[in-house]
Amino acid sequence: MELLTQDIRNRLPRLYMTQTEDDPVAQVKFFTPWSNWTWYATEFDGEDLFFGYVKGLDDEWGYFSLTELEAARGPGGIRIERDLYFEPSPISQLR
């Protein structure tokens, strides 16, 4: 599965473009099928670095890398996936 399509790349605001918004919109959702980790990307640098909301050990805002998401492997080699049915949503609706 391609984690980041050209359509999603075009839709994601550049880094720091939404920093003044009270409730930025997550444009894409990535998740681990083998655990409870989820990444909601609200911004992208156009190459590798996302900014967004991460649900994992803690729920927090931060940066994460497309390269690292693509390289991660779970049990049996399972990979991180993109939620194909995710619709862009304000972060307040996803918490």
N, C-alpha and C positions, 0 to 999 in steps of 0.2 A: 504494500500500500504506500502510495506517495503521501507523506505527512503534510506537505505544503504545496498545494497546487498554485498555478499562476493566478487563478481567480482570487484565491485567498491572499496571496502576496499583494495583489493590486488593491485589495480591500483594507488591508491592515495599515493604520496610520504609522508614520515614521516615529522613531523613539522621541519621547518628550512632547509629542503633539497633543496628548490628552492629559498632561499632568495637571492642568488647571480645572479639569472636569471633576465634579463631585461624584459622578457615577459613570465611569467610562464603560464602553461596550466591548465585551469579549467577542472577537471575530471568529475564533476557532477554539476547539476543545480537544486536548490530547489526554489520553488516560492509559494506565497500566491495567491490562486485563487480569493480572495476577495479584494485584493489591489495590489499595484505596487511593493511590496518587492520581491527581488530576491537575492539568495545567490549562488555564484560560488565558490566551494571548490577547492583549489589548493594543500592543504596539510591536513594531518590528524594524530592525535597522536596514532591511533590504537584502541582507546577506546571511546572517546566522543568529543574531541575538534578538530574543523576544523580551518584552516586559509584560507582566501580567500577574494574575492571581493564582497562587499555587495552593492546592489542598493536599497535604501530606501528613507528616508528623505534626506540623502546625499549619494553620491557614495563614498565609502571608503574601504580601506583594513582593515581587522580586524579578530578577533577570534569569533567563534560562536559554540554553543553546539548542538550536535545531540539530547540530552535529551530535550533541550528547543524547538528545531524544532518539535520534536514528541509531545510535550505537548501543543503547541500553538493551539488555536481554534478560528475560525472566526465565523461569523454569522451562526446560525443554526448548530454549531458544526463542520463546515468545517475545514479540516486539511491542513497543508502545504503539498505540493506534490513534487515529484521528476519528472523532465521533462523526460519522457520515450524516447523521440526522440532526446535528446541532445547528440551531439558528442563532445568529448574533443576538446577544442579550446583554442588558446592563448587569454589571457585577452584582448589584443589590438583589437581583432575582436569582442569582446562582449560589448565594451563600447559604 
